[in-house]
Amino acid sequence: MARKKNFGVEDLWKIERLGAPSLSPDGAQAVCSLTRYSMEDNKSSSSLWLLSTLGGKPRALTQAGGLDSKDGQPLWSPRGDQIAFVAKREQEGAKDEEAQLYVIAPDGGEARRVAKVATGVLAFKWFPDGKRIAFLSWVWPKLKGEKAQAKQHKAFKERKETAYVTSEAVYRHWDHNLPMDRVVHLHVVDVASGKVTDLFEGKDLELTRGGPDALTFDIAPDGKRIAFAHDPAAEKRLDNRYALSEIEVRTGKVKLLAQHAEWDMQTPRYHPEGTHVAFTASHQAIKHTMPSQLAVVERSSGDWGVLSATWDHEVSAPLKWEDDGQAILFGAEQRGRKHLWRFDLPDRRAEIVFEGGNLNSFDKAAGTTVVVSDSVQYPGRALALLPGEKPLRIESFNDELLGGFEFSRHEEVIIKGAQDDEVQMWLVYPPGFDPKKKYPVMHLIHGGPHTAFGDSWHYRWNHQVFAAEGYVVACVNYHGSSSFGYAFLDSITQRWGELELQDVEAGTDWLLKKPWVDKKRIFATGGSYGGYMVAWMNGHVAPGRYQAYVCHAGCFDWVGMFADDAYDWHAKELGAWYWNDIAKVHSQSPHAHAANMSTPTLVIHGAMDYRVPDAQGLAYYNTLKAMRVKSRLVWFPDENHWILKPRNSKLWYGEFFDWLKNNDPTLNKAATKARSVKN
């Protein structure tokens, strides 16, 4: 029997990645996008695949037309005769400049562009009759008609000026400027004729500017109305509280469904009979960290209420009503895992329908549920949940590739952290781990801060790749992490760095007591908020405890961070605006403690990062250089908060491991000894 290999970066990028499933109306088949990457060409392509919910060999529905070709967001028609998707293609001699809507028959054939929308299609949903589709697009709000939009779009693309000019409070998101002078409108297109209607035309309405998607609206079962979440304030701001309204498709009449000055309302979903609308609600007036809870509004009266108020979990959209209208399906985290839950409305009780790992996505039709879920042990897999049967794997895309590798085992341990609270720490051991040997330890400190590391597959910070290099990988879900209840999540507010550091240090103390840990080879790494924590540690932890740090996209200076795309949240998280209480802000800012920094640090940043602008990484690196602290900079001109290109990812991992090895006293001692013997 051939010996299994260790898993590496090249192998990571050979994995075929499954998108969210959409079920046929009879529940017999699911359609998913499948994305493949080429390390050689540094590009990706996505195509659509059909999966039988009874198992069997998947069938390709579309063929990617070369690298960088992407067919995505597939949705099955309610009539079952067509599948719609979003893509950029060339058809009838016309190449799409913006993503467009296409439809294709489930048995294959040529996909057809539904309409030529000059401003492009962001996301969409089918009407229940299967004859129309509602979609989102960035438009110039004062213009009327598709021809006017197309003319302005052409003129804007051909303009000679390059400046971005705005008076808006929200003008950037993640890695791009929002389309200048444009807002997101809800449209309807007739699938047969291609006729497009802008439902918001002439109205002072728009959908969210921050990553608008199909969760922001829903279509009533009779197709007569569309419910949507929107910001009712005159000035749009990131931290404004959204309301729910609905618009009559035929008349354009708008009705307010639910609004409360203290609550943020999102992700509407109609009851099967159209009498109620479920949504997620967060009581922002209490605190900005309040979780999204399950709520329902009665359409006729406007009465609404939170159903999951006593359930200490955060509800994640999409919401999916059961056919009888007595329960709602959704995803929610629990102690570092994410499950599919069923919330019973009469009893107000939640039960797990499918246990993660990490639930990525799901759909349900005709009594059949399909989920895509992953784990530290495997990337996303599609499974069918049939009534009364065990979950059935319905694809095997990566089995042959991954079958040749020895994957590391993982486990969770509980340590005593800050405030004597129990804190979860995940450990991933090197392949072939032998407790009689000594191993270096690598802390992976997660971002957020209100997220969690758990039993999940991660492409950018892959536990298996790290462990295969011989490290025991430690992931502490410090105070502030999600999935451990609201009090735990909110505990760090206005005192960032304090409790989290105690938790990471408690994890290190726990590890140092283990006979298999090499006490002289402890490293700490992290990205985003984890990068902030690494910089914070450099100014607060005694030199020598950690041999080296890796800071990816980390915050260094909270005043300088005001250049980010989420500046409205700063005072809520830190407890003050910098102009009102600079001491309060500096007390939580790594740069204010730079005089104590001496541990070797690798700083990594992307120029297109608008969440933590790259000036943060450059300032940290420059500070270390000015202080003569050993440091190295990796700066990507074409990456955002995440490193997404295959070649850049390979370099990222390579620089990461080289830095740790170059600052590993055991390896350096061995190398010095080898050189002396050679000489």
C-alpha positions in Angstrom: 0.0 0.0 0.0 1.4 3.4 -1.0 2.3 5.7 1.8 0.0 8.7 2.0 1.4 12.2 1.4 1.2 15.4 3.4 -1.3 18.0 2.2 0.3 21.2 0.7 -0.6 24.5 -0.9 -0.6 23.2 -4.5 -3.0 20.5 -3.4 -5.3 23.0 -1.7 -5.7 24.9 -5.0 -6.6 21.7 -6.9 -9.8 21.3 -4.9 -13.1 21.8 -6.7 -15.3 24.2 -4.7 -19.0 23.6 -4.5 -21.4 26.6 -4.4 -24.9 26.8 -2.8 -27.4 24.3 -4.0 -30.8 25.0 -5.6 -33.3 22.1 -5.7 -35.7 21.3 -8.4 -39.4 21.7 -7.4 -39.8 17.9 -7.0 -36.6 17.6 -4.9 -35.1 15.1 -7.3 -32.1 17.2 -8.4 -29.9 20.0 -7.1 -27.9 22.4 -9.2 -24.7 23.9 -7.9 -21.8 25.9 -9.3 -18.4 24.2 -9.2 -15.3 26.3 -9.3 -11.9 25.1 -10.4 -8.6 26.9 -10.2 -5.4 26.9 -12.3 -2.1 27.5 -10.5 -0.4 27.8 -13.8 -2.7 30.4 -15.3 -3.5 32.0 -11.9 -7.2 32.0 -12.8 -10.5 30.2 -12.0 -13.6 29.1 -13.9 -17.1 28.1 -12.7 -19.6 25.8 -14.3 -23.0 24.4 -13.3 -23.6 20.8 -12.3 -26.7 18.7 -11.6 -26.7 16.3 -8.6 -29.3 13.6 -8.1 -30.6 13.6 -4.5 -30.7 9.8 -4.7 -26.9 9.8 -5.5 -25.1 8.7 -8.6 -22.8 10.5 -10.9 -23.1 14.3 -11.2 -23.7 15.8 -14.7 -22.2 19.0 -16.1 -24.9 21.4 -17.2 -22.7 24.2 -18.5 -19.1 24.2 -19.7 -16.9 27.1 -18.6 -15.9 29.0 -21.7 -12.2 29.2 -20.6 -10.5 30.4 -17.6 -12.1 33.4 -15.8 -15.5 32.2 -17.1 -17.9 32.1 -14.3 -21.5 30.7 -14.3 -22.9 31.3 -10.8 -25.9 31.8 -8.5 -28.0 29.0 -10.2 -31.7 28.9 -9.3 -34.2 26.3 -10.5 -37.5 27.7 -11.9 -40.6 27.0 -9.8 -42.0 25.2 -12.9 -38.9 23.0 -13.1 -38.4 23.7 -16.8 -35.5 26.2 -16.6 -32.5 27.1 -14.5 -31.4 30.7 -14.3 -27.9 31.8 -13.5 -25.6 34.9 -13.7 -22.7 35.0 -16.0 -20.6 37.1 -18.4 -20.7 35.4 -21.8 -20.6 36.1 -25.5 -23.8 35.5 -27.4 -25.0 36.5 -30.8 -21.8 38.5 -31.4 -22.3 40.5 -28.2 -19.9 40.1 -25.3 -21.2 40.9 -21.9 -19.5 43.9 -20.2 -21.5 43.3 -17.0 -22.9 40.1 -15.5 -26.2 39.1 -17.1 -29.1 36.7 -16.5 -29.1 33.5 -18.5 -31.5 30.5 -18.5 -30.9 27.0 -19.6 -33.0 23.8 -19.8 -32.2 21.2 -17.1 -31.5 18.6 -19.8 -28.9 20.9 -21.3 -28.5 22.8 -24.6 -27.5 26.3 -25.2 -28.0 28.9 -22.5 -30.0 32.0 -23.5 -29.5 35.6 -22.3 -32.7 36.8 -20.8 -32.1 40.5 -21.4 -29.3 42.9 -22.1 -29.1 45.0 -18.9 -26.5 47.7 -19.3 -25.9 48.1 -15.6 -25.7 44.4 -15.0 -27.3 41.9 -12.7 -26.2 41.5 -9.1 -28.6 38.9 -7.7 -32.1 37.5 -8.5 -35.1 35.4 -7.6 -37.8 33.6 -9.7 -41.4 34.7 -9.5 -43.7 31.7 -8.4 -45.2 31.6 -11.9 -41.8 30.9 -13.5 -42.4 33.5 -16.1 -40.6 36.5 -14.5 -37.5 37.1 -12.5 -36.8 39.9 -10.0 -33.2 41.1 -9.9 -31.0 43.9 -8.5 -28.9 46.3 -10.4 -26.9 49.5 -9.7 -28.6 52.4 -11.5 -28.6 56.2 -11.8 -31.7 56.9 -9.7 -32.8 60.1 -11.6 -32.9 58.4 -15.0 -35.9 56.7 -16.5 -35.9 53.7 -18.7 -33.4 51.1 -19.8 -32.2 53.2 -22.8 -31.3 56.1 -20.6 -29.4 53.8 -18.2 -27.5 52.2 -21.1 -26.6 55.6 -22.6 -25.3 56.9 -19.2 -23.4 53.7 -18.6 -21.7 54.0 -21.9 -20.8 57.7 -21.4 -19.5 57.0 -17.9 -17.2 54.2 -19.1 -15.9 56.4 -21.9 -15.2 59.5 -19.8 -11.7 60.8 -19.6 -11.8 61.9 -16.0 -10.7 59.4 -13.4 -11.7 61.1 -10.1 -14.2 59.5 -7.7 -16.5 62.3 -6.4 -19.1 61.8 -3.7 -21.0 63.5 -0.8 -22.1 60.1 0.6 -21.2 58.7 4.0 -21.1 55.2 2.4 -19.0 55.1 -0.7 -16.7 52.1 -0.4 -17.1 48.5 0.4 -14.5 45.9 1.1 -12.3 46.3 -2.0 -14.0 48.7 -4.4 -15.6 52.1 -4.6 -19.4 51.9 -4.9 -20.6 52.8 -8.4 -20.5 56.6 -8.5 -23.8 58.4 -8.3 -25.7 55.1 -8.5 -27.9 53.1 -6.1 -29.4 49.6 -6.0 -32.9 49.2 -7.5 -35.2 46.2 -7.7 -36.2 45.2 -11.2 -38.5 42.7 -12.9 -37.8 41.0 -16.2 -40.2 39.0 -18.3 -38.2 35.8 -19.2 -39.9 35.3 -22.6 -39.7 38.9 -24.0 -36.8 40.3 -22.0 -38.8 43.4 -21.1 -37.3 45.0 -17.9 -39.1 47.2 -15.4 -37.4 49.2 -12.6 -39.8 48.9 -9.7 -38.1 51.7 -7.8 -37.9 54.1 -10.7 -39.1 57.6 -9.6 -39.1 56.5 -5.9 -36.8 57.5 -3.1 -36.0 53.9 -2.5 -32.8 51.8 -2.7 -31.5 48.5 -1.3 -28.4 48.1 0.8 -25.1 49.4 -0.7 -23.0 46.9 1.3 -22.9 43.7 -0.7 -26.5 43.6 -2.1 -27.7 40.1 -2.7 -30.9 38.0 -3.0 -31.4 37.9 0.8 -32.5 41.5 0.8 -35.8 40.8 -0.8 -38.5 38.1 -1.3 -41.4 37.5 -3.6 -44.9 36.7 -2.3 -46.4 33.3 -3.1 -49.0 34.9 -5.4 -46.3 37.0 -7.2 -48.2 40.2 -6.6 -45.8 41.8 -4.0 -42.1 41.9 -3.2 -40.9 42.5 0.4 -37.5 44.2 0.8 -35.2 45.5 3.5 -34.2 49.2 3.1 -32.7 52.1 4.9 -35.4 54.7 5.5 -33.0 57.4 6.7 -32.3 60.3 4.4 -28.6 59.9 4.8 -27.5 56.3 4.2 -25.0 55.2 6.8 -23.4 51.8 7.6 -24.9 51.6 11.1 -28.4 52.8 10.2 -31.4 50.6 11.1 -33.3 49.0 8.3 -37.0 48.7 7.9 -39.2 46.2 5.9 -41.5 47.3 3.2 -43.3 45.7 0.3 -44.1 46.9 -3.2 -47.0 45.9 -5.4 -45.5 44.6 -8.7 -48.3 45.9 -10.9 -49.0 49.3 -9.4 -45.7 50.2 -7.7 -47.6 51.0 -4.5 -45.3 50.8 -1.5 -46.4 49.7 2.0 -44.4 49.7 5.2 -44.4 46.3 6.8 -42.3 46.8 9.9 -40.1 49.6 11.3 -38.8 50.4 14.8 -36.2 53.0 15.7 -34.5 50.6 18.0 -34.3 47.6 15.7 -32.5 46.7 12.5 -34.6 44.4 10.2 -33.2 42.3 7.4 -33.7 39.2 5.1 -37.5 39.0 4.7 -39.1 35.7 3.7 -42.8 35.2 3.0 -44.9 32.6 4.7 -46.1 29.9 2.2 -49.6 31.5 2.3 -48.3 35.0 2.1 -49.9 36.1 5.4 -46.7 36.7 7.3 -43.1 37.6 6.6 -40.3 36.1 8.6 -37.1 38.2 9.0 -34.0 38.7 11.2 -34.1 41.5 13.8 -31.3 42.9 15.9 -32.0 45.2 18.9 -29.4 47.8 18.0 -30.6 50.4 20.5 -29.4 48.1 23.3 -26.0 47.5 21.8 -24.4 47.2 18.3 -23.3 43.7 19.1 -26.9 42.4 19.6 -27.5 39.2 17.7 -29.8 38.7 14.7 -32.9 37.0 16.0 -35.9 35.3 14.3 -38.9 37.6 14.0 -42.2 37.5 12.1 -44.6 40.3 11.1 -48.3 39.8 10.2 -48.9 41.6 6.9 -52.5 42.7 7.5 -52.0 44.3 10.9 -48.3 45.1 11.0 -47.9 43.4 14.3 -44.5 41.9 14.7 -42.5 40.1 17.4 -39.2 38.3 18.0 -39.7 34.6 18.4 -36.2 33.5 19.4 -35.6 36.0 22.2 -34.8 33.4 24.8 -32.6 31.3 22.5 -29.0 32.5 22.9 -27.9 31.9 19.3 -27.5 34.2 16.3 -29.8 33.4 13.4 -28.2 33.3 9.9 -30.1 33.8 6.7 -31.4 32.5 4.4 -34.7 31.7 6.2 -36.8 28.9 4.7 -40.4 28.2 5.8 -41.6 24.6 6.1 -44.5 24.0 3.7 -47.0 23.9 6.6 -45.9 27.3 7.8 -45.3 26.0 11.3 -41.5 26.1 11.3 -38.5 27.9 9.8 -35.2 26.5 8.7 -31.9 28.5 9.1 -28.3 28.1 10.0 -26.8 29.0 13.4 -23.5 28.6 15.1 -23.0 26.7 18.3 -19.7 26.4 20.1 -17.4 26.6 17.0 -19.7 24.6 14.7 -22.5 25.7 12.5 -25.7 23.5 12.1 -28.9 23.6 10.2 -31.8 24.3 12.6 -35.6 23.9 12.5 -37.4 26.5 14.7 -40.9 25.4 15.7 -43.1 28.5 15.8 -45.9 27.2 18.2 -43.4 25.9 20.7 -40.7 28.4 20.0 -38.2 25.6 20.2 -35.1 25.0 18.0 -33.8 21.6 17.1 -30.8 20.6 14.9 -31.8 19.1 11.5 -28.2 18.6 10.3 -25.2 18.8 12.5 -21.9 20.4 11.3 -18.9 20.7 11.0 -19.7 23.9 9.3 -22.9 24.4 7.3 -22.2 26.4 4.2 -25.6 26.5 2.5 -28.8 24.6 2.1 -32.1 24.3 0.2 -35.3 22.3 0.7 -38.1 21.3 -1.8 -40.8 18.6 -1.7 -39.6 17.2 1.6 -35.9 16.8 0.5 -33.1 19.0 1.9 -29.7 19.4 0.4 -26.8 20.9 2.4 -23.2 21.8 1.6 -21.1 21.3 4.7 -17.4 21.1 5.5 -15.0 20.3 8.3 -11.4 20.6 9.3 -11.1 17.1 7.7 -12.7 17.9 4.3 -13.8 20.7 2.0 -17.5 21.4 1.1 -19.6 18.3 0.4 -23.2 18.0 -0.8 -25.5 15.8 1.1 -29.2 15.0 0.7 -31.4 14.7 3.7 -34.4 12.5 2.8 -37.2 11.9 5.3 -36.4 9.0 7.7 -33.0 8.3 6.1 -29.4 9.1 7.0 -27.6 11.9 5.2 -26.6 10.8 1.7 -23.5 12.1 0.0 -24.5 13.0 -3.6 -21.2 13.9 -5.2 -17.5 12.9 -4.9 -15.8 15.7 -6.7 -12.6 15.8 -4.6 -12.4 12.2 -3.2 -9.8 10.9 -5.7 -7.6 14.0 -5.1 -7.8 13.9 -1.3 -7.7 10.1 -0.9 -3.9 10.2 -1.3 -3.2 12.4 1.7 -2.8 11.8 5.3 -4.9 14.4 7.1 -4.3 15.6 10.6 -6.7 14.8 13.4 -8.3 17.7 15.3 -10.0 18.0 18.7 -11.4 20.7 20.9 -10.2 21.3 24.5 -11.6 23.6 27.2 -9.2 25.9 29.0 -9.7 28.4 31.9 -9.5 31.8 30.3 -10.1 35.4 31.3 -12.5 36.0 34.2 -12.2 32.3 35.0 -14.6 31.6 32.0 -14.3 28.4 30.1 -12.7 29.0 26.7 -12.7 26.6 23.7 -9.4 25.9 21.9 -9.2 23.7 18.8 -6.0 21.7 18.2 -4.9 20.3 14.9 -2.0 17.8 15.2 0.7 17.1 12.6 0.2 14.0 10.4 1.6 11.0 12.3 1.6 12.9 15.6 3.6 11.0 18.3 3.1 12.3 21.8 6.6 11.1 22.7 8.1 13.7 20.4 8.4 17.4 20.6 6.5 19.8 18.3 6.4 23.5 17.6 3.1 25.3 18.2 1.5 27.8 15.9 -1.4 29.9 17.2 -3.9 30.9 14.5 -5.8 33.8 15.9 -9.1 34.4 14.1 -10.5 37.7 12.8 -13.8 39.4 13.4 -13.5 39.7 16.4 -17.1 38.4 16.5 -16.4 35.2 14.5 -15.0 31.8 15.6 -12.5 29.2 14.4 -14.1 25.8 14.5 -14.6 22.5 12.8 -14.5 24.1 9.3 -12.4 24.0 6.1 -10.6 27.2 5.5 -8.8 28.0 2.2 -6.9 31.1 3.2 -5.8 29.8 6.6 -5.9 26.1 6.1 -5.4 24.0 9.2 -4.2 20.9 7.3 -1.6 22.8 5.3 -0.2 24.4 8.5 -0.2 21.1 10.4 1.5 19.3 7.5 4.5 21.6 8.1 4.9 19.9 11.5 3.1 22.4 13.7 0.6 21.7 16.4 -2.0 24.3 15.3 -3.9 26.0 18.2 -7.0 28.1 17.6 -8.4 29.8 20.7 -12.0 31.1 20.5 -11.2 34.0 22.8 -13.7 36.3 24.5 -15.6 38.1 21.8 -16.0 35.1 19.6 -19.3 34.1 18.2 -21.2 30.9 18.9 -20.8 30.9 22.7 -23.7 33.2 23.7 -24.2 36.9 23.6 -22.6 37.7 27.0 -19.3 36.1 25.8 -19.4 37.8 22.5 -20.1 41.3 23.9 -17.6 41.0 26.8 -14.7 42.7 24.9 -16.6 45.7 23.8 -14.8 49.0 24.6 -11.8 47.1 26.0 -10.3 45.4 22.9 -7.2 43.4 23.4 -7.6 42.8 27.2 -9.6 39.6 27.6 -8.6 38.2 24.2 -4.9 38.3 25.2 -5.6 36.6 28.5 -7.3 33.8 26.6 -4.5 33.3 24.1 -2.0 33.4 26.9 -4.1 30.8 28.8 -3.9 28.6 25.7 -0.2 29.0 25.6 0.1 28.1 29.3 -2.0 25.0 28.7 0.2 23.9 25.8 3.5 24.6 27.6 2.5 22.0 30.2 2.2 19.2 27.5 5.3 17.0 27.2 5.0 17.0 23.4 5.4 20.8 23.1 8.8 22.3 22.3 8.7 25.3 24.7 11.3 27.2 22.7 9.3 27.0 19.5 6.0 28.9 20.1 4.6 31.2 17.3 1.5 33.4 17.0 -0.1 34.4 13.8 -3.4 36.0 12.8 -5.4 37.9 10.2 -7.6 41.0 10.4 -8.6 41.2 14.1 -6.2 38.3 14.6 -3.5 40.6 13.0 -4.5 43.3 15.4 -4.1 40.8 18.3 -0.6 39.8 17.0 0.4 43.5 17.0 -1.2 43.9 20.4 0.8 41.0 21.7 4.0 42.4 20.4 3.5 45.4 22.7 2.2 43.5 25.7 3.8 40.1 25.9 7.3 39.7 27.3 10.0 39.1 24.6 11.0 35.5 24.1 7.7 33.9 24.9 6.8 33.8 21.2 9.7 33.4 18.7 8.0 35.2 15.9 4.7 36.8 14.8 2.8 36.9 11.5 0.4 39.9 11.1 -1.9 39.7 8.1 -4.2 42.7 7.4 -4.0 43.8 11.0 -5.1 47.1 12.5 -2.1 49.0 14.0 -3.4 52.5 14.7 -7.1 53.2 15.5 -6.9 56.8 14.4 -5.4 55.9 11.1 -8.1 53.2 10.7 -10.6 56.0 10.1 -9.8 55.5 6.4 -11.6 52.2 6.4 -15.0 51.4 5.0 -16.6 50.7 8.4 -15.6 53.8 10.3 -19.2 54.3 11.7 -18.6 51.3 14.1 -15.4 52.6 15.7 -16.9 54.5 18.6 -19.3 51.7 19.4 -16.5 49.1 19.5 -13.8 51.3 21.2 -16.1 53.4 23.4 -15.2 56.8 22.0 -14.5 58.8 18.9 -10.8 59.7 18.7 -11.5 63.5 18.8 -13.5 63.1 22.0 -11.3 60.8 24.0 -7.9 60.1 22.4 -6.7 58.3 25.5 -9.5 55.8 25.4 -8.8 55.0 21.7 -5.0 54.8 22.3 -5.5 52.4 25.2 -6.8 49.9 22.7 -4.4 50.7 19.8 -1.2 48.7 19.2 0.7 51.7 17.9 0.5 53.4 21.3 2.5 50.5 22.7 5.2 50.3 20.0 8.0 51.2 22.4 7.6 47.7 23.9 7.7 45.8 20.6 10.8 43.6 19.9 9.6 40.2 18.5 10.4 39.4 14.9 7.3 40.1 12.7 6.2 39.3 9.2 3.7 41.9 8.0 1.3 41.1 5.1 -1.2 43.4 3.5 -3.2 43.9 0.3 -3.4 47.3 -1.4 -7.1 46.7 -2.2 -8.0 46.2 1.4 -10.6 48.8 2.4 -11.7 47.1 5.6 -8.2 47.4 7.1 -6.4 49.8 4.7 -2.9 48.8 3.7 -1.4 51.9 5.4 -2.0 50.0 8.6 0.4 47.3 7.6 2.9 49.7 6.2 2.9 51.8 9.4 3.4 48.7 11.5 6.3 47.5 9.3 7.9 51.0 9.1 7.6 51.3 12.9 9.4 48.0 13.4 12.1 49.0 10.9 12.6 52.3 12.6 13.0 50.5 15.9 15.4 48.0 14.3 13.1 45.1 15.1 13.6 42.2 12.7 10.7 42.3 10.2 9.6 41.6 6.7 6.9 43.0 4.5 4.8 41.2 1.9 2.5 43.7 0.1 0.1 42.6 -2.7 -0.9 45.4 -5.1 -3.9 43.3 -6.4 -5.4 41.7 -3.3 -7.9 42.8 -0.8 -8.4 41.8 2.9 -8.0 38.2 1.6 -5.4 36.7 -0.6 -7.5 35.1 -3.4 -5.3 34.5 -6.4 -3.6 31.0 -6.6 -0.1 32.3 -7.2 -0.4 34.9 -4.6 -1.7 32.4 -2.1 1.2 30.1 -2.8 3.6 32.9 -2.2 1.7 33.9 1.0 2.0 30.4 2.4 5.7 30.2 1.4 6.6 33.5 3.0 4.6 32.5 6.1 6.5 29.2 6.6 9.9 30.7 5.6 9.4 33.4 8.3 8.6 30.9 11.0 11.5 28.6 10.0 14.0 31.5 9.8 13.0 32.5 13.3 12.9 29.0 14.8 15.8 28.6 17.2 15.9 24.8 16.9 16.1 24.9 13.1 18.6 27.7 13.2 20.8 25.8 15.7 20.7 22.7 13.5 21.6 24.7 10.4 24.5 26.4 12.2 25.8 23.0 13.4 25.5 21.5 9.9 27.5 24.4 8.4 30.2 24.1 11.1 30.5 20.3 10.4 30.7 21.0 6.6 33.4 23.6 7.1 
